[in-house]
Structure formats: structure tokens, C-alpha cells
Amino acid sequence: MPPTTEPDITRYSYDVVVIGAGGAGLRAAIAAREQGKRTAVISKSLFGKAHTVMAEGGAAAALGNANADDTWTVHFRDTIRGGKFLNDPRMAELHAREAPERILELEYWGALFDRTPDGRISQRNFGGHEYPRLAHVGDRTGLEMIRTLQQRIVALQQADAAETGDPDAMLRVFAETAVTELVTDASGAVAGAFGYRRADGGFVLFEAPAVVLATGGIGKAFRTTSNSWEYTGDGHALALRAGAGLINMEFVQFHPTGMVWPPSVKGILVTESVRGDGGVLRNSEGRRFMFDYVPDVFRAQYAESEEEADGWYTDPSGHRRPPELLPRDEVARAINSEVKAGRGSPHGGVFLDVSTRMPAEEIRRRLPSMHHQFKELADVDITAEPMEVGPTCHYVMGGVRVDADTAASDVPGLFAAGEVAGGMHGSNRLGGNSLSDLLVFGRRAGLGAAAYVDGLDARAPGEVLDEAASRAVSAALALLKQGDGENPYTLHGELQDTMNDLVGIIRREGEMERALSRLDEMVQRARLLSAPGERVYNPGWHLALALPNMLLVSRAITRAALERTESRGGHTRDDHPDMSPEWRRVNLEVRVGRDGDVELSRRPVADIPAGLLSGFGNDELAKYLTKEELPQEVAAEAAREPGGTAPASADAEPGAVGGEGPGEVPGEGPGTAAASTGTVDTAEEAGGTSERVASGRPGGPDGVEGADGTDGADDRNGTGDTDGSTEEDRS
């Protein structure tokens, strides 16, 4: 294709534009199209190659196929427990309720899940899940999900071709296209999006009143990451610059098991399924060290000896879980501690061994991708020797603050789903919850966007779009003409080293202050980025366009991490090692001020409905909640314990922003995401979920109505087929 010499812009008009073609984006596009909306899907990579294909272990859903005691309320409890009670409870409830239906829908569309002997969908164990819950396809579940959703897109296009003669009439995929700016009108509502084609550098402008962000995560801001090249924080930065707020950005998950050797593959994911299928973690002394790192809050549920842990695989009702299956944040910190204590593997990790735990043929059957990955990339045969693994930046729990029911942000017309949306996972995501999150909230985002468009009057944003496009073209072309300016690869490397070394798995005040100083300097240098050459296949230009996004998101992460003076989930402060009940009530919200700098404010975390709160044990509640939140009998019991006191009052100030107390936002209810949006009927569109919504939240009545009680399940694990085990999912 010849170089593009003229900055001509190709214009398109749609009802809904979905940015991102992973699981959340494709599910949102399907939902919007099925509501009769002309929909565009913008894929940064080739269609069918989004990062979701790298998800391995499975999608969490309480189908009850491996253990009939598993219900959505148990799944809800596990999710809140894993997120250290900082989750948006409405999102966690909707996710747990609707995930089974979304998995069965995927099967109806052609997904070929592994089966139990009696023909049902097989479910495997994963860290933090009480029962075998992950529907899986070997260790290649994400690939099957994308294949199925992609085929559903094609089926809808074929139906449109039969009716109109044009397969793109109602639903079109724009592959290898990147969006660099969202356009808003004078009222602040979404008017469209501007971007470019990666292949030839041609500019594109989309006129659309509704945009769904489904862009995934931020991992390429860190040196060691399991994330693919697409994950440059585009959606997070687009939302910030459009005026939306982000929450929970301090919580970055470091998956405990990434490859550590050779250097060329450092950070590539090692599925949690290895541990779920019996793999164990050992230090350089050959000892299973995870028994030393079980937190008090989890001690009742996890084994205290190797004999008890090993017995769980064959008799889960009579044994407690292996500590290798603790939530990811706990395992990652344990590995980090062993390495720092000098008990690590030769290349700075620990050993993950499955070779002594099951026959070689069984390993190859259950973990085909892992066997191939280590043999080809590290010359390690996992059927005969242990793997070297260590923590790797994997997932950001923070993202756009959205309404749970509609996925609407507080910018009218802007929606978000998947990893780019915040709230669902609290301070730490359980493995397997991401793939089902993509399906549940991808669908809700598509329905929410369609309902929003239905409620609009006539629109004519032409002049606003033209002016925004002109500015964006000038800025993009300037990068090609700045001669001896900053090299984007050099600056990117410095950014990754800064985030890895100073805002990584263990954080300290002084180091984060140094990181902010470095980031400020990099922001100034980024104004002189230079990527000389043509626009055709110019990867330096692509990186130069993405670097401002990574810098903005890195500042958001660092500012929030410096402000939260406690350790919780994916945020560990060496100088504040304990978890604080006061901070349990606080979401830190990030916005961009008029001067372009990152600003913080505090928002209260919504209350868990009483009917769902009763599913937790009193001892657990007393460790997490403030005195005001505890049921009266629990608070009284905690105060009566010898030497014990009830949790501190939330009136204490853990370092307020702008003089506000923790969780205090004058005039606003808990967890609101105020926007003028269309709503999704929770009875008809959400599979009959409870209509409980936080005060002030659009899409439902004020007040709180308890969900339908507890599940009554005990602490036993399933005994059904667990062909496979545990692992991560992503968007």
C-alpha cells in the first residue's frame, strides 16, 4: 500500500461504537446490534486476535455441575472476600447471578467446553473459589470464547447480508484501527471518536452518540507483564480526557506465576490451572512455603499440613484447601518474600512443580498449552522438571466508574465493560472472574448504550467533530516531523522501569514520590516525541501515539497508591503493612483537572445488602468492616472478646483528600455513577436479578432491598470432575 501523503479523514456514522474487540467488546456489539442499532467494532489488532485469546483457565460461573452446593450467593461471597470487601456489591451480585446464563448462552452459540462424564460442562478449581467453578476448554478457554463470539458476529452479518445485500449494513468490524481521542459536545456528552488505521496511517472519524470502552488493561506500562502489546491503557486515558472518573487505580494485580527465564519470555503467564490441578510451590530448599503465608482471615479454610492439602484433591469435603490456591495477591506476596529472603530459584523466582504430582500423559492432556509453552520457549519439560515462576503485572482492578446495571459512566453516552471498568473486583480479582465479567457486563454495556440512543433527540455534532479531528490530525502528524526529539522506545523503557521498580508489588512512600517526579519529567519529554518516517507500518509512531496514555494512567496509579495508606489486595505498602477498616469504606476516584494534572477525591463504597452480608461469618466481618457497618450482635461480640475491641469507627481520617473524611462526598449517595443514561430493565434484561440499587444510582429506585438471602452452603469443596484447574481470564 503506498504511503498516505494527505491527511484526509474517512468519516463514518453509527449509533454505537465499541472500542475493543475482546470478549467484552464483542459481547457489547452483539447486544447493541440485536437491539437494532448500527454498530461499529474497532479492533486495535486483527479481528479474532484480541488479548482475551490469552486467557487460559476458564470462566467462573456457579453452574453447580461439579458440586450441587455451589450457588450464585457462594460465588458472590467468594468475589467479595477476594476483593477484600472493596467491591461494588451490585456489580458482584449481577455478575454472580448472570454468569451461568452467559456461559450457557455461549455454549448455545457453539462453544465447545470440556465435559463431565455425564455430558455437562466441566468445571475446575481455581484460587479463592470455594467450589470447582470454572467452565473451561483445556487451558485455552479465552481462545474458544473469542472464536465463538467472532462466529456470532459473522452470523449476524450474514443475516444482514441476506436481508439488505450488505453484511456491514448494521455491524462492521474495523480491524487494526486505534482510537486516540473521544469527542464530546458542548454539554459534555459523547459525539464520536477519532483514530487511525495502523496499516496505512489513514485517519478515521466516527460520529456516534454512544461509545462503549472495552479496551482492556494497562500492563505495558510495567517492564514485567503478562499483557500483550495492545494493553497501553488507551481506554482508561480516553475516559479521563473525556471527563470520566476512574476508581481503584491503586490496585494492580501481580499474577503470582509468570515465566522468569529466559529473559526474552519473562512475564509470560503460567496458568493458575497448574496449581488447581495439584501443582505445588517450593523454594530453593525444596519446601512448600505457602503454609507459612496463610493470613488469619483465611486460616479456617486452608490446610495446615501437606497431608491435609493433598487429601483435598480426592476428598474435598473432609480436607481443607491447599494454600497454593489462596487468592492471587496473597500468593504473589509470599513468592516475593521468599525471593527476598534468599530462598528463590536461580533466576529470581520460585519453583512450581507438577511433574511429581501426576503422570506425564495427564499433564499433557490437562495442560497442553503450558507443556508447549515451556518446551518451546524455555526448553523445560514440565512433565519431568519444575518450572521457575515469579510475579508478573497481570490485571488492573481499577477503571472507569460505571453504573452496575447499565455500564454507564458519568459522561453521557460513554459506557465501559471488562478490565477498563472499575468496581467489580474490588482490591483483587479472583481468577476466572474476568472471562465471565466480560460476558455479563459486555452484554449490559451494549444494552445500556442502545437504550441511551433510544432516548436521544435528533443529533447534529458535525462542527464539534470537525474541530476535534483537525486538532488530533495536527498532533499526530507533528510526531513525524520533530527530527531529533525524544525517542519513544527510550522513554517507554524508562517508564516501564520506573513503574516496575518504584510502584510494583511492594510500595513505599519515598519510592512513589520519586516515581511521580520521574513521571512529571517524562510528561514534559513526551511533548517532543519523534517518530520520523511515513505513517505506513511505522511502529515508532504507533508507540509515540500510545505513550501519553501510559503516562497518564501511570500517574493515576501512583497518585492513588501514594494516597492509600494501608495494604489491601493488589496494593501492598511496606510502610503501611496492615489493612485498615477505615479505608474499607473509601474508593479513591481519579480525574483530570483543567491543567491536565491528575486529581483525587474520595467516594464511599456502597453497602452490601443485609441478605447477602449474612452469608459471611461473624469473625470475618469483624476483621473487615467498621463498627458502623457491623450487625449489632457482631459488634457486641467483637467488643466482648478478651483484649478485643470492635473495629475502629469510620470517623477517623486516614489522610483525607481536600479535607474530606474517609468516604465522605457531600450531597452524594454511596457508589453513585450519576449520568443521564438509558436504563436496562433488571427483571427482563438482567435475568431476574434483584432491583436493589445504591442511593442515587440511575436505573433503579433509591434505597436498598436485600437480595434473596444466603445459600446455606458449608465450607466444603466440590467432588465432581475437575479436569483442569485454575487460571486467569482477561479481556
N, C-alpha and C positions, 0 to 999 in steps of 0.2 A: 504494500500500500504506500503511495507516495506521501512525502511529508505534507502536513497541513500548514499552509502558509498564511491563511486568512483566519482571523478569529471569529468566523461565522458561528452562530449558535443554532443548533437544531432544537426546535420547540415542540413540546408535546402537552396535551391536556388530558387529565384523568380526574376521576372522583377521589381515588385513594392511591397514594404512592407508598409502597412498602420498601424501606431501605434495609436490605439484608435478605439473603436467600438461604439461611439455615432453617432449622426446624421451626422457630418462632415466626420468621418471615413468611415461609411458605404456608404455614397454617393460617396466618393472618390473611394472606392473599386469597386463599381458598374461601375463607369465611366472608370476606368482602365481596368477592365475585359471586358467591351463592346468594348474596343479598341484592344482586343486580347492579353492582357498582363497577364502572370501568376502572380496572386496577392495573397498576404497573408494579413489577417487582424489579428492584435494582440490585444486582449481584456484583460485588466487588471482584469476585473470582469467576471462574467458569460455572455455568449452571450445573448443579449437582456436586460441586466440589467445595461447598462451604465447610466451615470448621466443624460443624456438627458431625461430619463423617468420621471425625477422630474420636468420638465418644465410644467407649468400649463396653462398659459393664452392663448397662441396662437402664430401663426406665422404671422408676418406683411408682407402684400403684397397688392399693390394697385389694387385689383380686381374690385373695384367700385361697388360691389354688394349692399352695404348699402347706398352709395351716389355716383351717377354717376360723380360728380365733382372730385372725387379722381383719381389722375393720378400718374405715377411714378415720375414726377417732383415735385409734392407736397410731396411725400414720401421722395425724395432726400432732399428737403428743411427742412423737419422736422428732418431728421437724422443729417444734418449739424448743424442745430440750437441746437439740443440736445447735440451734441458733442462740442459745443462752438467753432465751426469753426476750430477745430484742426484735423478733419477727413482727411483721404486720399480721395480727391474728386473723383478720378477714382473708388476707391472701393465703395464709397457711390453711385455713378452713376450706376455701374454694378449691385449692389445689388438691387437698386430700380427698375431698368429696368427688371431684370430677375426673381425677386421673384414671380410675378404672374405665370409665366410659370412653375417654380419649384413646386408651390403649386398645380397647375392643373395636373402636372405630377404625383405628389404624390397621388392625387385623382384617376388618371387613374390606378395607381398601387394598388388601393384598400383602401386608407384611407377614413374613414367614418366621414367626417366633419359634424358638426351641419348644419342644413339647414334653409334657409329663407322660408316663406310660399309658395313662388313660386318655391322652389326646388333648389335654388342656394346655394353656400357655404355661411354660415352666418359669419358676421364679427362684432367684438365688439370693443368698445372704450378702449384706453389704454393711460397712461400718455405720453404727448408730441406728440401724433399723432393727426393731425387736424381732421381727419375723422375716423369713425369706420373702422378699417383696419385689425384686427387680425382674421385670419381663425382659428377656434378652435373646439375642441371636449370637450364640457363641460369645466372643469378645469383640464383635463388630456391629453392635446394636445401632450406633449412630448412622452407619452406612446404610443399613436397612431402612431406617426411618427416612432418611433423605431420598432413597430410591423410591419408597412408597409415596411420599408427598410429591416428589417430582412427577411420578406417573399420574397422580391425581390431577396435578396442574395440566398435564398433557391431555388427560381425558376431558377436562373442561374445555380446553382449547379445541379439541376435536368436535365436541358438541357445538361449539360456536361456529366452527367451520361448516358443519352440516347445515346450520341454520342461516348463516349470513354469507358464507363463502370465504370468510376471513378468520383464521384461527387466532389472530391477535385482536379481534374486534373488541373483546371485553377483558382480556387478560393477556398481558405481554411481559416477557422477561427480557430485561436489558442486561446482558452478561458483560463482565469486565468493564463495569461502569462504577465510578466512585463519586459520591456526593461530597462537596466541600462546604456548602452553605445551605441553611434553611432560610427561606424568605418569609417575612411576616409583614402584614399590612399596618396601617396607621393605628389600628386598635390593638395590635399585638397578636392577632390571630394568624395562623399559618396561611400562606398564599402559594407556596410551592417550594421547589428545591433546585439548586444549581450544582452541576458536576461536570465530569469529563469522561470520555472513553479512554480507557487505559491503553488500548491498542494503537490508536492513531492520534490521540491527544485532542480530538474534536470536542467542543463544548456542547453541553446539553442543558436545557432548561425545562423543568416540569411545572406546569401550572396545576395545582391541586389544593383543595381546601382542607384535606386531611392527609397527614403523613404518619405512618407507623414506623418507629425506630425498632429495628431488630438486628442491630449491628454487632452484638457480642461484646467482648471484653477489652482489656487494656494491657494484656500481658507483655506486649513487645516494648513497653516502657522499662521492663526489667531484663537484666542480662540472662538469667537462667529462668526459662519459662517453657511450659508445655504447649503454649499457644502458637498457632500458625501465623504467618505473615500478615493476615488480614486484621489482627487484633491490635489496632493502633488507637483505640479509644475514640473512634470517629463519632459514634452516636452520643456518647457522654458529652463530648465537646460541642457537637451540633446543638444539643439540647441546652447546654449552658449559654451558648451565644444567642440562642433564640429567646432566652429569658426564663427557662425552666429551672427548677431546683433539683439537686441531686441529694440523696441521703445515704448514710452509712458508707461513705467513701473510704473511711479509715480501715475497713475490714477487707483485707486481701487474703485470699486463701492460698497457702502454700501446700500443694498436694505432697503428702509425705514421701511418695515413691516416684521419683523421676530418675532417669538414667544419669549416671555421673561419669561414665567412661565409655569410649574415648571422648576427648573434648568436643569433637565435631557433633556429637549427639547429646551433649549434656542438657538435661532438662526435659527430654522427650518422655512422655508419660509411661509409667508402668502401672497397668490397671490394678485397681483395688480388688479385682476378681481373684488375683493371685492369693491374697490373704483370705478372702472369703472362702476359697476352695481348700484352705489348710496351710497356705504358706506362712512361715514364721519369720520374725525379725531377730537377728542375732548381731552382737557386737564382735569386736576383734578377738574377744576371749571365748567366743562360741556360746555365750549366754543369752537366753531370751530375756532381754532387758525390759520389755514393756510391762512386766509385772511390777516394776519399781515406779511406774508413772501413772497409775490409775488414780484420778482425783477422787476426793472423798465423796463428791456428789454422784459419782458413777460406781463407787466401790461395791454396792449391794448387787449390781447387775453383772459384774465381771469376775472371772475366775481368779483365784489366788495362787494356783499351782499349775504346773504343766499338765499333770494328770487330769485335773478338773477341766482345763481348757480343751485338751484333746478329746475328752469324753463328750463334749458338747456337739461335735460333728455327727456323732451317731446316736446320742441321746440328749437332745437339747432340753427336754422337759426336766431332766434330772441333773443338769450341769449348767454352770454359768458360762457366759461368752468368753472367748479368748480376748485378751487385752489388745491384740493386734487389730481388733475390729472396733476400737474406740473411734469417736469422731476424728476427722482428719486433722483438726487443729491440735488435738492432744498428741497424736502420733508424730506429727511434724516437729513439735517442740521436743518430744522425747528423743527423736533422732538427732536433732540439733545439739541437745545436751550431751548425748553420748559422744558425738564427734568432738565437742569442745573439751570433754573430759579425757580425750586421748584414746578412746576405745572405738574409734571409727575404722573403716576399711582403708585399704592402701590409697584410694583416690578420694577420700574425704566424705564417704557415705557410711552406710552400714550394709549388712548382708541380708537379703531376702531370699529365703530358701524354700523351694517347693520340691526340689529333687529328691529329698529324703522323706517326703510326705505322701507321695502317691506314685504309681507306676508310670513309666515314661510314656506309654501309649495313652494313658488317661490324661496326662498333661497336654500332649499334642492335640487331643480331642477337645478338651475344655478350653485351652488357651492357645489356639493356633496362631493368632497374631503375635502374642508375646514370644512364642517359640521362634517364629520367623524373625521378629524384630531384633532379638538378642543375637541370634545366629548370624544374621546378615550385617548388623551394624557394630557388634562388639565381639564377634567370634566366641560367644558364650552359649553353651548348650544348657538350657535351664532344666533339662531332664537329668543332667549329670552333675551340675555345679550350681552354687548360689549366684545370685545377681548382686551387683553393687547398686544401691539406690540412695537417694537423698532428696530433700525438699526442693520443689520447683514451683515458681509462681504459676498458678493454675486458673484462678477464678476471682472475680471481684464481686463481693456481695452487694456493694453499693451501686446505685444507678438512679435513673430518673424517678422522682417521687410520683407515683401514679395512684389513681383510684382503683381499688381492687376489682370492682365489678366491671368497669369499662376500659381499664388500662389507660385512661386519660391522664395526661399531665396537667399542670396548671397553666399551660399555654393552650388556648382554644385551638382545636384541630390537631394537636400533637399527642400521639399515643406511643407507648413503648411496651415491649414484651421481651422476655428472655433475660439474658445476662445484663443487658443495658438498663433494665428496670430494677429499682431497689425495693426493699421491704420484705419480699417473700422469705428470704433465707436468714434474716437477722444478722448475727455476727459471724455465722459459719454455716455453710451449706453441707447437707448430707449428700454423699454420693448417690447417684441415681435420681435425685430430685430435680436435676436440671432438665433432663430429657422430657419428663412429664410436665415440668413447668413450661417448657416451650410449647407443648401441645395445648395445655389448659389456657394459658394467658395469651398465646398467639391467636387462638380462636377468639377469645374475648376482645382482644385488641381489634381484630378485623370486624367483629360485630359492633364494637363501640364506635369505630371510625365510620362504618356505614350508617349507623343511627345518627351520628353527628351530622353527616352530609344531608341526610333526610330532613333535618331540622333547620337547614340554612335557607335563606332567601337567595335571590339571584346574586351572582358574584361577578366582579369585573376588576381583577387585580393587575391588569396589564402594565400600567405605568410603574407600579412598585416593582414588578418582576424585571422590567427592562433596566431600571436603575440599579437594582441589586446585581443583575447579571453583568452589567458594564463594569461595576467595581470589582467583581470577582474575576472577570477576564483580565483586567489590568494587573491585579495582584498575582495571578497565576503566571502570566507571561513575563512579569518582572523577574521571576526566578531564573528564567532562561538567559537573562541579559546582564546579570550582575558581575560577570567576569571573575575577578579574584576574591569573591566573597567567601562566606563560610561554607565549608564542605558539609553537606547533610549527613554523610556517613560518620564523619568525625564527631559531629555534635550528637548524633544518635548514640554513638558508643559512650560518650561521656554521660549522657542522660541515663543510659542503662546501668552504668557502673555506679552512678550516684544513687539511684533507686535501690539497686541490689545491696549496696554496702551500707547505706545510711537509713533506708526506710524499708528494710527487708523483714525477715521473720521475727527478729528481736530488735526492738526500737528503744532509743534513748533520747532525752530532750536535746542534749547538746548536738548529737549527730543529726537530728531532724532540723535543727536550726541551721546547721551547716548546709544541709540539703536545700533548704529554702533559699539560702544565699546563692548557692550554685545555680539553682533553677532560675532565680531572678536574672543572673548574668546570662544564662542560656537564652532566656526570652529576648534579651536585647540582641544577642548574636544572631538569633533566628531571623531577625528583620533583614539580615544581609545574606541569607542563604542563597547559594548559587548552584545551579544545575545546568551548565551550558550545553547547548546542542539543540536538536529538534524535539518536538513533542512525541514523535513516534517511538514507541518502545524505549522510553528514557526512564529507567528505574530511579535514577538520582532525582529526577523531577517529581516522580511519584512520592518518594520519601520526603522531599522538601515540602510537598503539599500536606503530608500527614504529620510532620514533626510538631507544628503548632498545636495540634490536637493532643499529642502525647505530653507536651509540656504543660498545657492547661490542666489535663487530668492529673498529672504528677503533682502539680501544685495543690490541687484539691485533696488528693490522698494525703499529702504531707501535712497540710494545714489541719485537716481533721484529726490525723493521728497525733499531732502535737497537742491538740486541744483535749483529747480524751485521756484523762489521767487515771487510767485503770487498764487492766488486761482482761480481755473478753474475746473469745472466739478467735477470729483471724487477726486480732490486734493484740500484740504482746509488748508491754512496756517493761523493760528491765528495771526502770526506776519507779515503776508503779505496778508491782507484780500481782496485786490482788484484784479480784472482781468486786466492784462497788455496787450495792443496792441502789444508791442514788443515781448512778449512771444508767441503771436498767430502765429508767423512765425517760431517757433522753435519746432522741435522734438528732445528730448534727446534720444540718442542711447547708449545702454549698450553693452559692450563686455567684455570678459575675457582676461586679459593680460597674458603675458608669465609667470608671477609669480603667476597666478591663482586668482589675485585680480580683482575686478570689475572696469572697466574704462568707463568714459563718454565722449561722443563727441556730437556735435550738427549737426543737419541736417535741411535743410529748408523744410517747408511744401509746397506741390505743390499748384499752383494757381487753384482756381475754374474757370472753363470756363465761359467766359462772358455771354453766353446764359443762363447759369444756375444761375449766380450771379444776373442777372436782376430779378430773382424771389423773391428776398429779398427786404424789404422796406429800404429806404434811412436811416431812423433813426436807424434801426437795424445794418446796415452796418457800420455806423459811430461809433457805440458802440464797435464793434468787430475788425475792420480792421485798419491797419496802414495807414498813409497818402499816402504812395506809392501804396497801394493796392486799395484805393477807386477810383471809377469812378470820373472823374474831377468835374462833376456837384455836386456830393455828398460832396466831399471835400470842394468845394467852399461854399456850403450851410451850412456845419458844421462850417466853419470859420466865416460866417456872423451872426450866431446866437448870441443874446445878451449875452455877457460874455462867449461865447463858443469859443473853438478852435478845429481845426482838430486834430484827434488822433496823438500821438507822432510819430516821424519818427523812423523807424526801425534801424537807425544808433546808437541809444542809446544802451548801453551794460548792460543787466540785469545779470551781474555776469558771464562772459564768461568762458568756459572751455578751458584751454590750450591757452588762449589769443585770441580765435576766437570771432568775433562779433556774435550777435544772428542770427542763421540760416545760417552762412557762412561756407561752406565747400569748400575749394579751389579746383577748377577743376571739381566739380561735379554739375550736374543739380538738380533741386528740386525733392525730393521724389524718387530718383532712387533706384533700387534694382538690381545692376549690377550682373549678373551671366550668365554663358554660359549655357543657357537653351533652351529647345524646346519651341515653342510658340503655342498659341491657336488662330486660326483664329477668329477675333472678329465678323466677319459677319456671318460665318457659325456655329461657335461653341458657340457664346455668344448671340444668338437670335437677331442679328442685332444691337448691341449696337454701339455707336459712336466709331470711331477708334482714339479718342483723347488720347494721352499718354504723360506723362511728359517727358521733355527732358532727353535723355539718358536711358529711360526705355526700357528694351527688350520687344519684342512682338509688336512693332508698330513704326510709324515714329516719328521723333523729331518734336517739335513744338506743338502747341495747336490748336485744331479745336473745336469751340463751339458746344455743344450738341444742340439738336433741340428745343431750345427756352424754354419759360416758359409755364406754364399750364393755366395761367389766372384765376385760382381758387381764390375765395374770402376766407374770414376767417370764413366761416360757417362750422358747423359740419353736419354730415350725419343724416338723419332721418329714415334710414332703420332699419331692425331688428338688435338689439344689445343684443341678448340673451347671456349674459355673460358680460365680461367687459375688464379687463386689466390684464396683468401679464407678467411674465418674461418667458424667454426662455433660454435655455442653451445648451451647448454641453456636 
